[in-house]
Amino acid sequence: MELAAQFEAAVMQSKILDKKPDNDILLQLYSLYKQATIGDAPDKGDYAMFDFVAKAKHDAWLKLKGIANDTAKQQYIDLVHQLSK
């Protein structure tokens, strides 16, 4: 199965995990997904000053700056497989 198909399958699998991951893992999933599908995060986030959730998401995504889309896809797949065990 090619990487894109594996990634899409992992995205679907992440929505039906037996146990909801903690917030740190959810941030990892979010940031890897964004990096894989969009690429690098903009340096400045588009969120309100007191929107701490949006800031945490943007910061997590920003930490992945420079990681190739395919690398982010593979890391996302690996993380979902780890969570599915």
OpenMM code with the backbone's topology and positions (N, CA, C; nanometers):
from openmm import Vec3, app, unit

residues = "MET GLU LEU ALA ALA GLN PHE GLU ALA ALA VAL MET GLN SER LYS ILE LEU ASP LYS LYS PRO ASP ASN ASP ILE LEU LEU GLN LEU TYR SER LEU TYR LYS GLN ALA THR ILE GLY ASP ALA PRO ASP LYS GLY ASP TYR ALA MET PHE ASP PHE VAL ALA LYS ALA LYS HIS ASP ALA TRP LEU LYS LEU LYS GLY ILE ALA ASN ASP THR ALA LYS GLN GLN TYR ILE ASP LEU VAL HIS GLN LEU SER LYS".split()
positions = [
    Vec3(0.0850, -0.1179, 0.0000),
    Vec3(0.0000, 0.0000, 0.0000),
    Vec3(0.0897, 0.1244, 0.0000),
    Vec3(0.0567, 0.2190, -0.0829),
    Vec3(0.1385, 0.3393, -0.0893),
    Vec3(0.1170, 0.4273, 0.0343),
    Vec3(0.2107, 0.5187, 0.0552),
    Vec3(0.2111, 0.6026, 0.1747),
    Vec3(0.0821, 0.6833, 0.1894),
    Vec3(0.0342, 0.7423, 0.0812),
    Vec3(-0.0881, 0.8241, 0.0881),
    Vec3(-0.2073, 0.7410, 0.1348),
    Vec3(-0.2183, 0.6191, 0.0856),
    Vec3(-0.3292, 0.5315, 0.1259),
    Vec3(-0.3139, 0.4886, 0.2712),
    Vec3(-0.1914, 0.4599, 0.3129),
    Vec3(-0.1667, 0.4239, 0.4527),
    Vec3(-0.2010, 0.5410, 0.5446),
    Vec3(-0.1667, 0.6617, 0.4998),
    Vec3(-0.1958, 0.7813, 0.5785),
    Vec3(-0.3464, 0.8000, 0.5938),
    Vec3(-0.4198, 0.7885, 0.4843),
    Vec3(-0.5649, 0.8031, 0.4906),
    Vec3(-0.6279, 0.6972, 0.5805),
    Vec3(-0.5760, 0.5752, 0.5745),
    Vec3(-0.6268, 0.4681, 0.6614),
    Vec3(-0.5972, 0.5007, 0.8078),
    Vec3(-0.4790, 0.5568, 0.8346),
    Vec3(-0.4431, 0.5936, 0.9720),
    Vec3(-0.5313, 0.7067, 1.0228),
    Vec3(-0.5647, 0.8010, 0.9354),
    Vec3(-0.6543, 0.9112, 0.9740),
    Vec3(-0.7901, 0.8539, 1.0155),
    Vec3(-0.8411, 0.7610, 0.9369),
    Vec3(-0.9696, 0.6989, 0.9703),
    Vec3(-0.9588, 0.6198, 1.1015),
    Vec3(-0.8481, 0.5475, 1.1178),
    Vec3(-0.8270, 0.4673, 1.2392),
    Vec3(-0.8183, 0.5567, 1.3625),
    Vec3(-0.7582, 0.6754, 1.3476),
    Vec3(-0.7417, 0.7651, 1.4623),
    Vec3(-0.8764, 0.8133, 1.5168),
    Vec3(-0.9786, 0.8072, 1.4344),
    Vec3(-1.1117, 0.8530, 1.4763),
    Vec3(-1.1895, 0.7463, 1.5520),
    Vec3(-1.1404, 0.6234, 1.5500),
    Vec3(-1.2142, 0.5149, 1.6163),
    Vec3(-1.1252, 0.4381, 1.7152),
    Vec3(-1.0302, 0.5066, 1.7745),
    Vec3(-0.9443, 0.4427, 1.8746),
    Vec3(-1.0283, 0.3994, 1.9941),
    Vec3(-0.9892, 0.2892, 2.0562),
    Vec3(-1.0625, 0.2377, 2.1720),
    Vec3(-1.0601, 0.3356, 2.2886),
    Vec3(-0.9460, 0.4008, 2.3075),
    Vec3(-0.9292, 0.4928, 2.4198),
    Vec3(-0.8871, 0.6287, 2.3661),
    Vec3(-0.9493, 0.7353, 2.4165),
    Vec3(-0.9128, 0.8695, 2.3727),
    Vec3(-0.7729, 0.9020, 2.4243),
    Vec3(-0.6824, 0.9438, 2.3330),
    Vec3(-0.5468, 0.9805, 2.3752),
    Vec3(-0.5481, 1.1046, 2.4639),
    Vec3(-0.4401, 1.1210, 2.5421),
    Vec3(-0.4305, 1.2405, 2.6252),
    Vec3(-0.4009, 1.3619, 2.5366),
    Vec3(-0.4036, 1.4792, 2.5962),
    Vec3(-0.3901, 1.6033, 2.5197),
    Vec3(-0.2571, 1.6141, 2.4458),
    Vec3(-0.1483, 1.5657, 2.5051),
    Vec3(-0.0190, 1.5719, 2.4382),
    Vec3(-0.0187, 1.4886, 2.3106),
    Vec3(-0.0791, 1.3714, 2.3161),
    Vec3(-0.0866, 1.2853, 2.1979),
    Vec3(-0.1796, 1.3473, 2.0938),
    Vec3(-0.2894, 1.4057, 2.1386),
    Vec3(-0.3803, 1.4726, 2.0452),
    Vec3(-0.3094, 1.5883, 1.9733),
    Vec3(-0.2251, 1.6623, 2.0460),
    Vec3(-0.1479, 1.7691, 1.9834),
    Vec3(-0.0493, 1.7132, 1.8810),
    Vec3(0.0112, 1.5986, 1.9132),
    Vec3(0.1026, 1.5346, 1.8180),
    Vec3(0.0282, 1.4942, 1.6918),
    Vec3(-0.0869, 1.4318, 1.7097),
    Vec3(-0.1662, 1.3901, 1.5941),
    Vec3(-0.2056, 1.5111, 1.5100),
    Vec3(-0.2519, 1.6153, 1.5757),
    Vec3(-0.2936, 1.7370, 1.5048),
    Vec3(-0.1770, 1.7964, 1.4251),
    Vec3(-0.0643, 1.8146, 1.4922),
    Vec3(0.0480, 1.8810, 1.4269),
    Vec3(0.1060, 1.7960, 1.3139),
    Vec3(0.1135, 1.6659, 1.3334),
    Vec3(0.1613, 1.5791, 1.2261),
    Vec3(0.0655, 1.5806, 1.1070),
    Vec3(-0.0633, 1.5809, 1.1353),
    Vec3(-0.1621, 1.5866, 1.0272),
    Vec3(-0.1467, 1.7170, 0.9474),
    Vec3(-0.1371, 1.8284, 1.0172),
    Vec3(-0.1232, 1.9573, 0.9506),
    Vec3(0.0063, 1.9629, 0.8688),
    Vec3(0.1154, 1.9135, 0.9262),
    Vec3(0.2433, 1.9151, 0.8556),
    Vec3(0.2362, 1.8261, 0.7314),
    Vec3(0.1690, 1.7128, 0.7446),
    Vec3(0.1583, 1.6181, 0.6333),
    Vec3(0.0698, 1.6703, 0.5216),
    Vec3(-0.0336, 1.7437, 0.5572),
    Vec3(-0.1310, 1.7856, 0.4562),
    Vec3(-0.1105, 1.9281, 0.4051),
    Vec3(-0.0536, 2.0150, 0.4877),
    Vec3(-0.0378, 2.1553, 0.4495),
    Vec3(0.1096, 2.1934, 0.4338),
    Vec3(0.1923, 2.1426, 0.5246),
    Vec3(0.3335, 2.1815, 0.5261),
    Vec3(0.3613, 2.2672, 0.6478),
    Vec3(0.4638, 2.3492, 0.6374),
    Vec3(0.5062, 2.4297, 0.7520),
    Vec3(0.3970, 2.5269, 0.7988),
    Vec3(0.3905, 2.5407, 0.9312),
    Vec3(0.2958, 2.6352, 0.9920),
    Vec3(0.3440, 2.7778, 0.9657),
    Vec3(0.2503, 2.8709, 0.9551),
    Vec3(0.2927, 3.0112, 0.9442),
    Vec3(0.3587, 3.0533, 1.0759),
    Vec3(0.4550, 3.1434, 1.0665),
    Vec3(0.5258, 3.1861, 1.1879),
    Vec3(0.4327, 3.2487, 1.2901),
    Vec3(0.3329, 3.3199, 1.2424),
    Vec3(0.2369, 3.3827, 1.3330),
    Vec3(0.1023, 3.3128, 1.3181),
    Vec3(0.0475, 3.2684, 1.4303),
    Vec3(-0.0818, 3.2007, 1.4291),
    Vec3(-0.1968, 3.2992, 1.4168),
    Vec3(-0.3074, 3.2491, 1.3678),
    Vec3(-0.4267, 3.3314, 1.3522),
    Vec3(-0.5281, 3.2901, 1.4585),
    Vec3(-0.5078, 3.3394, 1.5804),
    Vec3(-0.5960, 3.3049, 1.6917),
    Vec3(-0.6051, 3.4226, 1.7878),
    Vec3(-0.7095, 3.4231, 1.8664),
    Vec3(-0.7303, 3.5302, 1.9639),
    Vec3(-0.6291, 3.5181, 2.0777),
    Vec3(-0.6017, 3.6288, 2.1426),
    Vec3(-0.4996, 3.6329, 2.2472),
    Vec3(-0.5233, 3.5289, 2.3575),
    Vec3(-0.6467, 3.5066, 2.3954),
    Vec3(-0.6754, 3.4148, 2.5050),
    Vec3(-0.7280, 3.2796, 2.4582),
    Vec3(-0.7064, 3.2463, 2.3315),
    Vec3(-0.7452, 3.1156, 2.2788),
    Vec3(-0.6265, 3.0216, 2.2970),
    Vec3(-0.6150, 2.9676, 2.4182),
    Vec3(-0.4992, 2.8868, 2.4552),
    Vec3(-0.4931, 2.7542, 2.3805),
    Vec3(-0.6070, 2.6999, 2.3455),
    Vec3(-0.6097, 2.5744, 2.2698),
    Vec3(-0.5520, 2.5971, 2.1298),
    Vec3(-0.5974, 2.7017, 2.0643),
    Vec3(-0.5467, 2.7326, 1.9303),
    Vec3(-0.3971, 2.7637, 1.9351),
    Vec3(-0.3531, 2.8323, 2.0396),
    Vec3(-0.2101, 2.8633, 2.0539),
    Vec3(-0.1296, 2.7352, 2.0729),
    Vec3(-0.1787, 2.6441, 2.1547),
    Vec3(-0.1080, 2.5171, 2.1763),
    Vec3(-0.0994, 2.4369, 2.0466),
    Vec3(-0.2078, 2.4365, 1.9694),
    Vec3(-0.2075, 2.3657, 1.8420),
    Vec3(-0.1064, 2.4276, 1.7461),
    Vec3(-0.1082, 2.5594, 1.7360),
    Vec3(-0.0153, 2.6276, 1.6462),
    Vec3(0.1289, 2.6036, 1.6894),
    Vec3(0.1568, 2.6137, 1.8177),
    Vec3(0.2929, 2.5920, 1.8676),
    Vec3(0.3415, 2.4504, 1.8387),
    Vec3(0.2533, 2.3519, 1.8564),
    Vec3(0.2903, 2.2127, 1.8285),
    Vec3(0.3218, 2.1948, 1.6800),
    Vec3(0.2416, 2.2551, 1.5950),
    Vec3(0.2626, 2.2463, 1.4507),
    Vec3(0.3920, 2.3191, 1.4108),
    Vec3(0.4159, 2.4342, 1.4708),
    Vec3(0.5340, 2.5142, 1.4402),
    Vec3(0.6631, 2.4381, 1.4721),
    Vec3(0.6593, 2.3526, 1.5726),
    Vec3(0.7773, 2.2734, 1.6105),
    Vec3(0.8170, 2.1740, 1.5011),
    Vec3(0.7266, 2.1442, 1.4099),
    Vec3(0.7554, 2.0486, 1.3028),
    Vec3(0.8064, 2.1159, 1.1761),
    Vec3(0.8314, 2.2450, 1.1843),
    Vec3(0.8757, 2.3208, 1.0670),
    Vec3(0.9979, 2.2540, 1.0040),
    Vec3(0.9908, 2.2369, 0.8724),
    Vec3(1.1017, 2.1784, 0.7986),
    Vec3(1.0914, 2.0286, 0.7759),
    Vec3(0.9989, 1.9631, 0.8451),
    Vec3(0.9799, 1.8187, 0.8261),
    Vec3(0.9026, 1.7974, 0.6960),
    Vec3(0.9523, 1.7071, 0.6132),
    Vec3(0.8882, 1.6783, 0.4849),
    Vec3(0.7501, 1.6176, 0.5052),
    Vec3(0.6606, 1.6423, 0.4108),
    Vec3(0.5238, 1.5908, 0.4198),
    Vec3(0.5224, 1.4386, 0.4359),
    Vec3(0.6029, 1.3683, 0.3570),
    Vec3(0.6052, 1.2224, 0.3649),
    Vec3(0.6570, 1.1733, 0.4995),
    Vec3(0.7526, 1.2439, 0.5555),
    Vec3(0.8040, 1.2077, 0.6880),
    Vec3(0.6954, 1.2263, 0.7934),
    Vec3(0.6223, 1.3372, 0.7850),
    Vec3(0.5126, 1.3628, 0.8786),
    Vec3(0.4033, 1.2574, 0.8629),
    Vec3(0.3738, 1.2180, 0.7393),
    Vec3(0.2740, 1.1129, 0.7166),
    Vec3(0.3174, 0.9831, 0.7828),
    Vec3(0.4439, 0.9458, 0.7647),
    Vec3(0.4921, 0.8212, 0.8233),
    Vec3(0.4899, 0.8274, 0.9752),
    Vec3(0.5270, 0.9402, 1.0328),
    Vec3(0.5232, 0.9558, 1.1790),
    Vec3(0.3800, 0.9481, 1.2301),
    Vec3(0.2862, 1.0056, 1.1568),
    Vec3(0.1444, 0.9984, 1.1937),
    Vec3(0.0980, 0.8529, 1.1908),
    Vec3(0.1309, 0.7819, 1.0831),
    Vec3(0.0935, 0.6405, 1.0699),
    Vec3(0.1498, 0.5600, 1.1867),
    Vec3(0.2776, 0.5806, 1.2163),
    Vec3(0.3429, 0.5072, 1.3252),
    Vec3(0.2766, 0.5356, 1.4592),
    Vec3(0.2419, 0.6606, 1.4836),
    Vec3(0.1779, 0.6981, 1.6099),
    Vec3(0.0405, 0.6345, 1.6233),
    Vec3(-0.0380, 0.6370, 1.5172),
    Vec3(-0.1714, 0.5764, 1.5206),
    Vec3(-0.1598, 0.4249, 1.5421),
    Vec3(-0.0646, 0.3621, 1.4761),
    Vec3(-0.0456, 0.2178, 1.4966),
    Vec3(-0.0079, 0.1882, 1.6412),
    Vec3(0.0765, 0.2719, 1.6987),
    Vec3(0.1152, 0.2557, 1.8382),
    Vec3(-0.0057, 0.2713, 1.9304),
    Vec3(-0.0928, 0.3656, 1.9013),
    Vec3(-0.2106, 0.3888, 1.9841),
    Vec3(-0.3158, 0.2797, 1.9671),
    Vec3(-0.3106, 0.2094, 1.8545),
    Vec3(-0.4092, 0.1054, 1.8266),
    Vec3(-0.3783, -0.0280, 1.8944),
    Vec3(-0.2595, -0.0389, 1.9503),
    Vec3(-0.2195, -0.1658, 2.0135),
    Vec3(-0.2857, -0.1842, 2.1470),
] * unit.nanometer
topology = app.Topology()
chain = topology.addChain("A")
for resn in residues:
    res = topology.addResidue(resn, chain)
    for name in ("N", "CA", "C"):
        topology.addAtom(name, app.Element.getBySymbol(name[0]), res)
